[in-house]
Amino acid sequence: MAHYNRLAEAWWDPTGPFWPLHGLNAFRVVYLRARMRAHFGLADSARPLVGLRVLDIGCGGGILSESMAALGATVVGIDPAERNIAIAQDHAAAQGLTIDYRCETVEAHSPVEGPYDAVLNMEVVEHVEGVEDFLTHCAGFVRAGGLMFVATINRTPLAGLTAVFAAEVILRWLPRGTHQYRKLRRPAEVQRPLEAAGLRPVHWTGVAVNPVTRRFRFTRSLAVNYMLTAERPETEREWGS
């Protein structure tokens, strides 16, 4: 939290320390939109997510939350770093977007209207301790028939070399200390607590970036960056029952 509070002012600077996240955000929104449209049977329109309630966990300065709101979703964004929430609130107001931002942890979050249609857990799990408990809490916010998305970095030597050492030390794409190798999560370490909490993984994809063009692309390899879609079956009990 201290690390991100120090960087909070730079969230919306596309040439600042968060520039990789701006590029990644445009890429991952394509994935999220496509998976949600297919799962919920949504029409292809400028605002296809109208009617969906979305929780953005670890929302930071609101980059992904604003993208979801612009697509029509009703968005709640939570983050434990106070400065992040302040920046997110100010920026959303300037854009004329209504987003419910809350400075709180996953453990403290209490949905006002019950579970969500979609829970976004993007580039978060590699920053937390106790990942199994964390994901168990997150899974509890997904309604029956709803989705959770997880995006993170695999714990492999290749990921350590490229996504941590090269990105932070050689290329200086990210501030040093953004990632710690021991906190990177293997796919099985994400899948296991989600399945134990009643979610079923339905789609995996790897994500790669070209270091020259800085463009992202999908790949079959999960060795570095990957994204997961998991669903809660419709037969799950109703919230709180």
CYANA upper distance limits for C-alpha pairs under 8 A (distance plus 0.5 A):
  1 MET  CA      5 ASN  CA      6.47
  1 MET  CA     80 PRO  CA      7.36
  1 MET  CA     81 ALA  CA      5.72
  2 ALA  CA      6 ARG  CA      6.74
  2 ALA  CA     81 ALA  CA      8.04
  3 HIS  CA      7 LEU  CA      7.18
  3 HIS  CA    178 THR  CA      8.38
  4 TYR  CA      8 ALA  CA      6.32
  4 TYR  CA     81 ALA  CA      7.40
  4 TYR  CA     84 ASN  CA      7.81
  5 ASN  CA     81 ALA  CA      6.47
  5 ASN  CA     82 GLU  CA      7.55
  5 ASN  CA     83 ARG  CA      5.82
  5 ASN  CA     84 ASN  CA      6.92
  7 LEU  CA     11 TRP  CA      7.69
  8 ALA  CA     60 GLY  CA      8.47
  8 ALA  CA     61 GLY  CA      7.45
  8 ALA  CA     83 ARG  CA      6.37
  8 ALA  CA     84 ASN  CA      5.89
  8 ALA  CA     87 ILE  CA      7.42
  9 GLU  CA     87 ILE  CA      7.49
 10 ALA  CA     16 GLY  CA      6.62
 10 ALA  CA     17 PRO  CA      7.30
 10 ALA  CA     18 PHE  CA      7.44
 11 TRP  CA     16 GLY  CA      8.28
 11 TRP  CA     17 PRO  CA      8.36
 11 TRP  CA     18 PHE  CA      6.47
 11 TRP  CA     60 GLY  CA      8.26
 11 TRP  CA     61 GLY  CA      6.02
 11 TRP  CA     63 ILE  CA      8.40
 11 TRP  CA     87 ILE  CA      8.36
 12 TRP  CA     18 PHE  CA      8.20
 12 TRP  CA     61 GLY  CA      7.83
 12 TRP  CA     63 ILE  CA      8.13
 13 ASP  CA     17 PRO  CA      8.37
 13 ASP  CA     18 PHE  CA      7.65
 13 ASP  CA     19 TRP  CA      7.60
 14 PRO  CA     18 PHE  CA      7.30
 14 PRO  CA     19 TRP  CA      5.27
 14 PRO  CA     22 HIS  CA      6.89
 15 THR  CA     19 TRP  CA      5.81
 17 PRO  CA    173 TRP  CA      7.48
 17 PRO  CA    174 LEU  CA      6.30
 17 PRO  CA    175 PRO  CA      6.98
 18 PHE  CA     22 HIS  CA      7.18
 18 PHE  CA    174 LEU  CA      7.58
 19 TRP  CA     23 GLY  CA      7.04
 19 TRP  CA    173 TRP  CA      8.31
 20 PRO  CA     24 LEU  CA      6.55
 20 PRO  CA    173 TRP  CA      7.32
 20 PRO  CA    174 LEU  CA      8.09
 21 LEU  CA     25 ASN  CA      6.24
 22 HIS  CA     26 ALA  CA      7.11
 22 HIS  CA     63 ILE  CA      7.88
 23 GLY  CA     27 PHE  CA      7.16
 23 GLY  CA    215 ARG  CA      8.00
 23 GLY  CA    216 PHE  CA      8.22
 24 LEU  CA     28 ARG  CA      6.55
 24 LEU  CA    216 PHE  CA      7.41
 25 ASN  CA     29 VAL  CA      6.49
 25 ASN  CA     63 ILE  CA      7.79
 25 ASN  CA     64 LEU  CA      6.91
 26 ALA  CA     30 VAL  CA      7.31
 27 PHE  CA     31 TYR  CA      7.47
 27 PHE  CA    216 PHE  CA      7.19
 27 PHE  CA    217 ARG  CA      8.37
 28 ARG  CA     32 LEU  CA      6.66
 29 VAL  CA     33 ARG  CA      6.37
 29 VAL  CA     64 LEU  CA      8.23
 29 VAL  CA     67 SER  CA      7.76
 29 VAL  CA     68 MET  CA      8.37
 30 VAL  CA     34 ALA  CA      6.65
 31 TYR  CA     35 ARG  CA      6.65
 32 LEU  CA     36 MET  CA      6.54
 32 LEU  CA    149 PHE  CA      8.38
 33 ARG  CA     37 ARG  CA      6.47
 33 ARG  CA     48 PRO  CA      8.46
 33 ARG  CA     49 LEU  CA      8.37
 34 ALA  CA     38 ALA  CA      6.66
 35 ARG  CA     39 HIS  CA      6.55
 35 ARG  CA    229 THR  CA      8.43
 36 MET  CA     40 PHE  CA      6.33
 36 MET  CA     41 GLY  CA      8.33
 36 MET  CA     42 LEU  CA      8.03
 36 MET  CA     49 LEU  CA      8.42
 36 MET  CA    147 LEU  CA      8.50
 37 ARG  CA     41 GLY  CA      5.92
 37 ARG  CA     42 LEU  CA      5.04
 37 ARG  CA     43 ALA  CA      7.43
 37 ARG  CA     44 ASP  CA      8.06
 37 ARG  CA     48 PRO  CA      7.70
 37 ARG  CA     49 LEU  CA      8.23
 38 ALA  CA     42 LEU  CA      7.25
 42 LEU  CA     48 PRO  CA      6.61
 42 LEU  CA     49 LEU  CA      7.86
 43 ALA  CA     48 PRO  CA      6.46
 44 ASP  CA     48 PRO  CA      6.49
 46 ALA  CA     71 LEU  CA      7.09
 47 ARG  CA     70 ALA  CA      7.51
 47 ARG  CA     71 LEU  CA      4.70
 47 ARG  CA     72 GLY  CA      5.30
 48 PRO  CA     71 LEU  CA      6.54
 48 PRO  CA     72 GLY  CA      6.91
 49 LEU  CA     68 MET  CA      8.19
 49 LEU  CA     71 LEU  CA      6.06
 49 LEU  CA     72 GLY  CA      5.28
 49 LEU  CA     73 ALA  CA      5.36
 50 VAL  CA     71 LEU  CA      7.66
 50 VAL  CA     72 GLY  CA      4.74
 50 VAL  CA     73 ALA  CA      5.55
 50 VAL  CA     74 THR  CA      7.95
 51 GLY  CA     72 GLY  CA      7.89
 51 GLY  CA     73 ALA  CA      6.80
 51 GLY  CA     74 THR  CA      7.64
 52 LEU  CA     72 GLY  CA      8.35
 52 LEU  CA     73 ALA  CA      5.66
 52 LEU  CA     74 THR  CA      6.67
 52 LEU  CA    116 TYR  CA      8.41
 52 LEU  CA    117 ASP  CA      6.39
 52 LEU  CA    118 ALA  CA      8.08
 53 ARG  CA     73 ALA  CA      6.43
 53 ARG  CA     74 THR  CA      5.33
 53 ARG  CA     75 VAL  CA      6.53
 53 ARG  CA     76 VAL  CA      8.38
 53 ARG  CA    116 TYR  CA      5.86
 53 ARG  CA    117 ASP  CA      5.83
 53 ARG  CA    118 ALA  CA      7.14
 54 VAL  CA     68 MET  CA      8.38
 54 VAL  CA     73 ALA  CA      6.97
 54 VAL  CA     74 THR  CA      6.58
 54 VAL  CA     75 VAL  CA      5.37
 54 VAL  CA     76 VAL  CA      6.80
 54 VAL  CA    116 TYR  CA      6.31
 54 VAL  CA    117 ASP  CA      6.55
 54 VAL  CA    118 ALA  CA      5.39
 54 VAL  CA    119 VAL  CA      6.28
 54 VAL  CA    120 LEU  CA      7.89
 55 LEU  CA     75 VAL  CA      6.42
 55 LEU  CA     76 VAL  CA      5.40
 55 LEU  CA     77 GLY  CA      6.39
 55 LEU  CA     78 ILE  CA      8.24
 55 LEU  CA    116 TYR  CA      7.08
 55 LEU  CA    118 ALA  CA      6.94
 55 LEU  CA    119 VAL  CA      5.27
 55 LEU  CA    120 LEU  CA      6.55
 56 ASP  CA     64 LEU  CA      8.12
 56 ASP  CA     65 SER  CA      6.76
 56 ASP  CA     75 VAL  CA      7.68
 56 ASP  CA     76 VAL  CA      6.67
 56 ASP  CA     77 GLY  CA      5.14
 56 ASP  CA     78 ILE  CA      6.89
 56 ASP  CA    119 VAL  CA      6.66
 56 ASP  CA    120 LEU  CA      5.32
 56 ASP  CA    121 ASN  CA      7.17
 57 ILE  CA     77 GLY  CA      6.64
 57 ILE  CA     78 ILE  CA      5.85
 57 ILE  CA     79 ASP  CA      7.07
 57 ILE  CA    106 VAL  CA      7.88
 57 ILE  CA    119 VAL  CA      7.82
 57 ILE  CA    120 LEU  CA      6.44
 57 ILE  CA    121 ASN  CA      5.94
 57 ILE  CA    122 MET  CA      8.01
 57 ILE  CA    124 VAL  CA      8.14
 58 GLY  CA     77 GLY  CA      7.81
 58 GLY  CA     78 ILE  CA      6.23
 58 GLY  CA     79 ASP  CA      5.06
 58 GLY  CA     80 PRO  CA      7.96
 58 GLY  CA    121 ASN  CA      7.73
 58 GLY  CA    122 MET  CA      8.21
 58 GLY  CA    124 VAL  CA      6.68
 59 CYS  CA     63 ILE  CA      7.93
 59 CYS  CA     64 LEU  CA      7.49
 59 CYS  CA     65 SER  CA      7.11
 59 CYS  CA     77 GLY  CA      5.88
 59 CYS  CA     78 ILE  CA      6.21
 59 CYS  CA     79 ASP  CA      6.12
 60 GLY  CA     79 ASP  CA      6.67
 60 GLY  CA     81 ALA  CA      8.18
 60 GLY  CA     84 ASN  CA      5.59
 60 GLY  CA     85 ILE  CA      7.29
 60 GLY  CA     88 ALA  CA      7.71
 61 GLY  CA     84 ASN  CA      5.39
 61 GLY  CA     85 ILE  CA      6.81
 61 GLY  CA     86 ALA  CA      8.47
 61 GLY  CA     87 ILE  CA      6.11
 61 GLY  CA     88 ALA  CA      4.88
 62 GLY  CA     66 GLU  CA      6.37
 62 GLY  CA     77 GLY  CA      7.92
 62 GLY  CA     84 ASN  CA      8.48
 62 GLY  CA     85 ILE  CA      8.34
 62 GLY  CA     87 ILE  CA      8.45
 62 GLY  CA     88 ALA  CA      5.34
 62 GLY  CA     89 GLN  CA      8.47
 62 GLY  CA     91 HIS  CA      8.47
 62 GLY  CA     92 ALA  CA      8.22
 63 ILE  CA     67 SER  CA      7.09
 64 LEU  CA     68 MET  CA      6.81
 65 SER  CA     69 ALA  CA      6.70
 65 SER  CA     75 VAL  CA      7.00
 65 SER  CA     76 VAL  CA      8.22
 65 SER  CA     77 GLY  CA      6.95
 65 SER  CA     99 ILE  CA      8.06
 66 GLU  CA     70 ALA  CA      6.50
 66 GLU  CA     92 ALA  CA      7.43
 66 GLU  CA     97 LEU  CA      7.83
 66 GLU  CA     99 ILE  CA      8.18
 67 SER  CA     71 LEU  CA      6.95
 68 MET  CA     72 GLY  CA      7.18
 68 MET  CA     73 ALA  CA      6.18
 68 MET  CA     74 THR  CA      8.47
 68 MET  CA     75 VAL  CA      7.54
 69 ALA  CA     73 ALA  CA      5.37
 69 ALA  CA     74 THR  CA      6.70
 69 ALA  CA     75 VAL  CA      6.61
 69 ALA  CA     97 LEU  CA      7.55
 69 ALA  CA     98 THR  CA      8.21
 69 ALA  CA     99 ILE  CA      7.71
 70 ALA  CA     97 LEU  CA      8.18
 74 THR  CA     99 ILE  CA      7.71
 75 VAL  CA     99 ILE  CA      5.96
 75 VAL  CA    100 ASP  CA      6.80
 76 VAL  CA     99 ILE  CA      6.58
 76 VAL  CA    100 ASP  CA      5.13
 76 VAL  CA    101 TYR  CA      6.30
 76 VAL  CA    102 ARG  CA      8.10
 77 GLY  CA     99 ILE  CA      7.73
 77 GLY  CA    100 ASP  CA      6.66
 77 GLY  CA    101 TYR  CA      5.19
 77 GLY  CA    102 ARG  CA      6.76
 78 ILE  CA     85 ILE  CA      8.25
 78 ILE  CA    101 TYR  CA      6.34
 78 ILE  CA    102 ARG  CA      5.38
 78 ILE  CA    103 CYS  CA      6.28
 78 ILE  CA    104 GLU  CA      6.44
 78 ILE  CA    105 THR  CA      7.53
 78 ILE  CA    106 VAL  CA      8.13
 78 ILE  CA    109 HIS  CA      8.49
 79 ASP  CA     84 ASN  CA      7.65
 79 ASP  CA     85 ILE  CA      7.17
 79 ASP  CA    102 ARG  CA      7.21
 79 ASP  CA    103 CYS  CA      5.72
 79 ASP  CA    104 GLU  CA      6.11
 79 ASP  CA    105 THR  CA      6.78
 80 PRO  CA    103 CYS  CA      5.64
 80 PRO  CA    104 GLU  CA      5.19
 80 PRO  CA    105 THR  CA      5.68
 81 ALA  CA     85 ILE  CA      7.26
 81 ALA  CA    103 CYS  CA      7.10
 81 ALA  CA    104 GLU  CA      8.44
 82 GLU  CA     86 ALA  CA      6.92
 82 GLU  CA    103 CYS  CA      6.34
 83 ARG  CA     87 ILE  CA      6.71
 84 ASN  CA     88 ALA  CA      6.61
 85 ILE  CA     89 GLN  CA      6.53
 85 ILE  CA    101 TYR  CA      6.93
 85 ILE  CA    102 ARG  CA      7.27
 85 ILE  CA    103 CYS  CA      6.54
 86 ALA  CA     90 ASP  CA      6.77
 87 ILE  CA     91 HIS  CA      6.63
 88 ALA  CA     92 ALA  CA      6.58
 88 ALA  CA    101 TYR  CA      7.97
 89 GLN  CA     93 ALA  CA      6.69
 89 GLN  CA     99 ILE  CA      8.25
 89 GLN  CA    101 TYR  CA      7.15
 90 ASP  CA     94 ALA  CA      6.80
 91 HIS  CA     95 GLN  CA      6.86
 92 ALA  CA     96 GLY  CA      6.70
 92 ALA  CA     97 LEU  CA      5.58
 92 ALA  CA     98 THR  CA      7.33
 92 ALA  CA     99 ILE  CA      7.51
 93 ALA  CA     97 LEU  CA      6.34
 93 ALA  CA     98 THR  CA      7.62
104 GLU  CA    108 ALA  CA      6.63
104 GLU  CA    109 HIS  CA      6.99
105 THR  CA    109 HIS  CA      6.77
106 VAL  CA    134 PHE  CA      7.82
106 VAL  CA    137 HIS  CA      7.23
106 VAL  CA    138 CYS  CA      7.32
107 GLU  CA    134 PHE  CA      8.32
107 GLU  CA    137 HIS  CA      7.07
111 PRO  CA    115 PRO  CA      6.94
111 PRO  CA    141 PHE  CA      8.17
114 GLY  CA    141 PHE  CA      8.30
114 GLY  CA    143 ARG  CA      8.44
114 GLY  CA    239 TRP  CA      6.97
115 PRO  CA    140 GLY  CA      8.09
115 PRO  CA    141 PHE  CA      5.26
115 PRO  CA    142 VAL  CA      5.83
115 PRO  CA    143 ARG  CA      5.32
115 PRO  CA    239 TRP  CA      7.13
116 TYR  CA    141 PHE  CA      6.41
116 TYR  CA    142 VAL  CA      5.66
116 TYR  CA    143 ARG  CA      5.96
116 TYR  CA    146 GLY  CA      7.49
117 ASP  CA    142 VAL  CA      6.80
117 ASP  CA    143 ARG  CA      6.41
117 ASP  CA    145 GLY  CA      8.11
117 ASP  CA    146 GLY  CA      5.13
117 ASP  CA    147 LEU  CA      6.80
118 ALA  CA    142 VAL  CA      6.90
118 ALA  CA    146 GLY  CA      6.21
118 ALA  CA    147 LEU  CA      5.21
118 ALA  CA    148 MET  CA      6.08
118 ALA  CA    149 PHE  CA      8.15
119 VAL  CA    138 CYS  CA      8.08
119 VAL  CA    141 PHE  CA      7.57
119 VAL  CA    142 VAL  CA      6.85
119 VAL  CA    147 LEU  CA      6.86
119 VAL  CA    148 MET  CA      5.15
119 VAL  CA    149 PHE  CA      6.82
120 LEU  CA    148 MET  CA      6.45
120 LEU  CA    149 PHE  CA      5.54
120 LEU  CA    150 VAL  CA      7.03
121 ASN  CA    125 VAL  CA      7.89
121 ASN  CA    148 MET  CA      7.77
121 ASN  CA    149 PHE  CA      6.22
121 ASN  CA    150 VAL  CA      5.20
121 ASN  CA    151 ALA  CA      7.02
122 MET  CA    149 PHE  CA      7.51
122 MET  CA    150 VAL  CA      5.78
122 MET  CA    151 ALA  CA      5.02
122 MET  CA    152 THR  CA      7.14
123 GLU  CA    127 HIS  CA      8.47
123 GLU  CA    150 VAL  CA      7.98
123 GLU  CA    151 ALA  CA      5.79
123 GLU  CA    152 THR  CA      5.38
123 GLU  CA    153 ILE  CA      8.27
124 VAL  CA    128 VAL  CA      7.55
124 VAL  CA    151 ALA  CA      8.15
124 VAL  CA    152 THR  CA      7.45
125 VAL  CA    131 VAL  CA      6.98
125 VAL  CA    152 THR  CA      7.10
125 VAL  CA    184 LEU  CA      8.32
125 VAL  CA    185 ARG  CA      7.85
126 GLU  CA    152 THR  CA      6.86
126 GLU  CA    153 ILE  CA      7.38
126 GLU  CA    179 HIS  CA      7.74
126 GLU  CA    180 GLN  CA      8.36
126 GLU  CA    183 LYS  CA      5.64
126 GLU  CA    184 LEU  CA      5.37
126 GLU  CA    185 ARG  CA      6.74
127 HIS  CA    179 HIS  CA      7.59
127 HIS  CA    180 GLN  CA      8.40
127 HIS  CA    183 LYS  CA      7.00
127 HIS  CA    184 LEU  CA      8.47
128 VAL  CA    134 PHE  CA      8.33
128 VAL  CA    183 LYS  CA      7.78
129 GLU  CA    183 LYS  CA      7.99
130 GLY  CA    134 PHE  CA      6.74
131 VAL  CA    135 LEU  CA      6.53
132 GLU  CA    136 THR  CA      6.63
132 GLU  CA    189 GLU  CA      8.24
132 GLU  CA    190 VAL  CA      8.14
132 GLU  CA    193 PRO  CA      6.00
133 ASP  CA    137 HIS  CA      6.79
133 ASP  CA    193 PRO  CA      8.33
134 PHE  CA    138 CYS  CA      6.82
135 LEU  CA    139 ALA  CA      6.49
135 LEU  CA    190 VAL  CA      8.13
135 LEU  CA    193 PRO  CA      6.84
135 LEU  CA    194 LEU  CA      7.00
136 THR  CA    140 GLY  CA      6.99
136 THR  CA    193 PRO  CA      6.56
136 THR  CA    194 LEU  CA      6.98
136 THR  CA    196 ALA  CA      8.44
136 THR  CA    197 ALA  CA      6.39
137 HIS  CA    141 PHE  CA      7.75
138 CYS  CA    142 VAL  CA      8.09
139 ALA  CA    148 MET  CA      7.78
139 ALA  CA    194 LEU  CA      6.97
139 ALA  CA    197 ALA  CA      6.78
139 ALA  CA    198 GLY  CA      8.35
139 ALA  CA    199 LEU  CA      7.65
140 GLY  CA    197 ALA  CA      7.83
142 VAL  CA    146 GLY  CA      6.05
142 VAL  CA    147 LEU  CA      6.84
142 VAL  CA    148 MET  CA      7.27
142 VAL  CA    232 ARG  CA      7.40
143 ARG  CA    147 LEU  CA      8.30
143 ARG  CA    232 ARG  CA      7.36
143 ARG  CA    238 GLU  CA      8.10
143 ARG  CA    239 TRP  CA      7.63
144 ALA  CA    232 ARG  CA      5.78
144 ALA  CA    233 PRO  CA      6.20
144 ALA  CA    234 GLU  CA      5.19
144 ALA  CA    235 THR  CA      7.24
144 ALA  CA    236 GLU  CA      5.82
144 ALA  CA    237 ARG  CA      7.66
144 ALA  CA    238 GLU  CA      7.47
145 GLY  CA    231 GLU  CA      7.00
145 GLY  CA    232 ARG  CA      5.67
145 GLY  CA    233 PRO  CA      5.57
145 GLY  CA    234 GLU  CA      4.86
145 GLY  CA    235 THR  CA      8.41
146 GLY  CA    231 GLU  CA      6.17
146 GLY  CA    232 ARG  CA      6.06
146 GLY  CA    233 PRO  CA      8.13
147 LEU  CA    229 THR  CA      7.36
147 LEU  CA    230 ALA  CA      6.12
147 LEU  CA    231 GLU  CA      4.91
147 LEU  CA    232 ARG  CA      6.92
148 MET  CA    229 THR  CA      6.41
148 MET  CA    230 ALA  CA      5.70
148 MET  CA    231 GLU  CA      6.78
149 PHE  CA    227 MET  CA      7.64
149 PHE  CA    228 LEU  CA      6.13
149 PHE  CA    229 THR  CA      5.23
149 PHE  CA    230 ALA  CA      6.91
150 VAL  CA    227 MET  CA      6.10
150 VAL  CA    228 LEU  CA      5.62
150 VAL  CA    229 THR  CA      7.17
151 ALA  CA    225 ASN  CA      7.99
151 ALA  CA    226 TYR  CA      6.30
151 ALA  CA    227 MET  CA      4.74
151 ALA  CA    228 LEU  CA      6.87
152 THR  CA    184 LEU  CA      8.13
152 THR  CA    185 ARG  CA      7.65
152 THR  CA    225 ASN  CA      6.42
152 THR  CA    226 TYR  CA      6.37
152 THR  CA    227 MET  CA      7.13
153 ILE  CA    159 ALA  CA      7.52
153 ILE  CA    163 ALA  CA      8.18
153 ILE  CA    184 LEU  CA      6.21
153 ILE  CA    185 ARG  CA      6.75
153 ILE  CA    186 ARG  CA      8.15
153 ILE  CA    224 VAL  CA      6.12
153 ILE  CA    225 ASN  CA      4.98
153 ILE  CA    226 TYR  CA      6.82
154 ASN  CA    159 ALA  CA      6.79
154 ASN  CA    184 LEU  CA      6.17
154 ASN  CA    185 ARG  CA      5.62
154 ASN  CA    186 ARG  CA      5.29
154 ASN  CA    187 PRO  CA      7.32
154 ASN  CA    222 LEU  CA      7.58
154 ASN  CA    223 ALA  CA      6.45
154 ASN  CA    224 VAL  CA      5.65
154 ASN  CA    225 ASN  CA      6.55
154 ASN  CA    226 TYR  CA      7.70
155 ARG  CA    159 ALA  CA      6.82
155 ARG  CA    160 GLY  CA      7.45
155 ARG  CA    181 TYR  CA      7.28
155 ARG  CA    182 ARG  CA      7.98
155 ARG  CA    183 LYS  CA      8.33
155 ARG  CA    184 LEU  CA      5.28
155 ARG  CA    185 ARG  CA      5.86
155 ARG  CA    186 ARG  CA      5.83
155 ARG  CA    223 ALA  CA      8.44
155 ARG  CA    224 VAL  CA      8.12
156 THR  CA    160 GLY  CA      6.69
156 THR  CA    186 ARG  CA      8.34
156 THR  CA    223 ALA  CA      7.02
156 THR  CA    224 VAL  CA      7.64
157 PRO  CA    161 LEU  CA      6.63
158 LEU  CA    162 THR  CA      6.58
158 LEU  CA    223 ALA  CA      7.44
158 LEU  CA    224 VAL  CA      7.13
159 ALA  CA    163 ALA  CA      5.62
159 ALA  CA    164 VAL  CA      7.33
159 ALA  CA    223 ALA  CA      7.12
159 ALA  CA    224 VAL  CA      5.04
159 ALA  CA    225 ASN  CA      8.08
160 GLY  CA    164 VAL  CA      5.60
160 GLY  CA    165 PHE  CA      6.76
160 GLY  CA    181 TYR  CA      6.61
161 LEU  CA    165 PHE  CA      5.55
161 LEU  CA    166 ALA  CA      6.49
162 THR  CA    166 ALA  CA      5.29
162 THR  CA    167 ALA  CA      6.65
162 THR  CA    224 VAL  CA      8.41
163 ALA  CA    167 ALA  CA      5.87
163 ALA  CA    168 GLU  CA      8.25
163 ALA  CA    224 VAL  CA      7.56
164 VAL  CA    168 GLU  CA      6.25
164 VAL  CA    169 VAL  CA      8.29
164 VAL  CA    179 HIS  CA      6.74
164 VAL  CA    180 GLN  CA      8.01
164 VAL  CA    181 TYR  CA      7.79
165 PHE  CA    169 VAL  CA      5.84
165 PHE  CA    170 ILE  CA      7.35
166 ALA  CA    170 ILE  CA      5.19
166 ALA  CA    171 LEU  CA      6.25
166 ALA  CA    172 ARG  CA      7.99
167 ALA  CA    171 LEU  CA      5.65
167 ALA  CA    172 ARG  CA      6.05
167 ALA  CA    173 TRP  CA      5.67
167 ALA  CA    174 LEU  CA      6.62
168 GLU  CA    172 ARG  CA      5.05
168 GLU  CA    173 TRP  CA      6.30
168 GLU  CA    174 LEU  CA      5.46
168 GLU  CA    175 PRO  CA      6.41
168 GLU  CA    176 ARG  CA      5.61
168 GLU  CA    177 GLY  CA      8.18
168 GLU  CA    178 THR  CA      8.29
169 VAL  CA    176 ARG  CA      7.23
172 ARG  CA    176 ARG  CA      8.23
174 LEU  CA    178 THR  CA      7.25
179 HIS  CA    183 LYS  CA      8.10
179 HIS  CA    184 LEU  CA      8.33
180 GLN  CA    184 LEU  CA      7.42
185 ARG  CA    189 GLU  CA      6.56
185 ARG  CA    190 VAL  CA      7.30
186 ARG  CA    190 VAL  CA      7.28
187 PRO  CA    191 GLN  CA      6.56
188 ALA  CA    192 ARG  CA      6.32
189 GLU  CA    193 PRO  CA      7.74
190 VAL  CA    194 LEU  CA      7.15
191 GLN  CA    195 GLU  CA      6.61
191 GLN  CA    201 PRO  CA      7.59
192 ARG  CA    196 ALA  CA      6.73
193 PRO  CA    197 ALA  CA      6.64
194 LEU  CA    198 GLY  CA      6.99
194 LEU  CA    199 LEU  CA      5.78
194 LEU  CA    200 ARG  CA      7.73
194 LEU  CA    230 ALA  CA      8.44
195 GLU  CA    199 LEU  CA      5.34
195 GLU  CA    200 ARG  CA      6.24
195 GLU  CA    201 PRO  CA      8.14
198 GLY  CA    232 ARG  CA      6.82
198 GLY  CA    233 PRO  CA      8.48
199 LEU  CA    230 ALA  CA      6.40
199 LEU  CA    231 GLU  CA      5.84
199 LEU  CA    232 ARG  CA      5.13
199 LEU  CA    233 PRO  CA      7.79
200 ARG  CA    230 ALA  CA      5.61
200 ARG  CA    231 GLU  CA      5.72
200 ARG  CA    232 ARG  CA      6.74
200 ARG  CA    233 PRO  CA      8.09
201 PRO  CA    228 LEU  CA      7.50
201 PRO  CA    229 THR  CA      6.33
201 PRO  CA    230 ALA  CA      4.46
201 PRO  CA    231 GLU  CA      6.89
202 VAL  CA    228 LEU  CA      8.27
202 VAL  CA    229 THR  CA      6.29
202 VAL  CA    230 ALA  CA      5.92
202 VAL  CA    231 GLU  CA      7.38
203 HIS  CA    228 LEU  CA      6.27
203 HIS  CA    229 THR  CA      5.58
203 HIS  CA    230 ALA  CA      7.53
204 TRP  CA    226 TYR  CA      7.69
204 TRP  CA    227 MET  CA      6.31
204 TRP  CA    228 LEU  CA      5.13
204 TRP  CA    229 THR  CA      7.01
205 THR  CA    218 PHE  CA      7.10
205 THR  CA    219 THR  CA      6.94
205 THR  CA    220 ARG  CA      6.54
205 THR  CA    221 SER  CA      7.95
205 THR  CA    222 LEU  CA      7.29
205 THR  CA    226 TYR  CA      6.13
205 THR  CA    227 MET  CA      5.90
205 THR  CA    228 LEU  CA      7.17
206 GLY  CA    218 PHE  CA      6.19
206 GLY  CA    219 THR  CA      5.22
206 GLY  CA    220 ARG  CA      5.91
206 GLY  CA    221 SER  CA      5.68
206 GLY  CA    222 LEU  CA      5.06
206 GLY  CA    223 ALA  CA      8.03
206 GLY  CA    224 VAL  CA      7.92
206 GLY  CA    225 ASN  CA      6.26
206 GLY  CA    226 TYR  CA      4.64
206 GLY  CA    227 MET  CA      6.80
207 VAL  CA    216 PHE  CA      7.32
207 VAL  CA    217 ARG  CA      6.32
207 VAL  CA    218 PHE  CA      5.29
207 VAL  CA    219 THR  CA      6.12
207 VAL  CA    221 SER  CA      8.30
207 VAL  CA    222 LEU  CA      7.93
207 VAL  CA    224 VAL  CA      7.95
207 VAL  CA    225 ASN  CA      5.59
207 VAL  CA    226 TYR  CA      5.86
207 VAL  CA    227 MET  CA      7.86
208 ALA  CA    216 PHE  CA      6.09
208 ALA  CA    217 ARG  CA      5.87
208 ALA  CA    218 PHE  CA      6.75
208 ALA  CA    219 THR  CA      6.94
208 ALA  CA    224 VAL  CA      8.08
208 ALA  CA    225 ASN  CA      7.20
209 VAL  CA    214 ARG  CA      6.48
209 VAL  CA    215 ARG  CA      5.95
209 VAL  CA    216 PHE  CA      4.82
209 VAL  CA    217 ARG  CA      6.81
210 ASN  CA    214 ARG  CA      5.50
210 ASN  CA    215 ARG  CA      5.93
210 ASN  CA    216 PHE  CA      7.03
211 PRO  CA    215 ARG  CA      8.22
222 LEU  CA    226 TYR  CA      5.82
232 ARG  CA    236 GLU  CA      7.53
237 ARG  CA    241 SER  CA      6.86
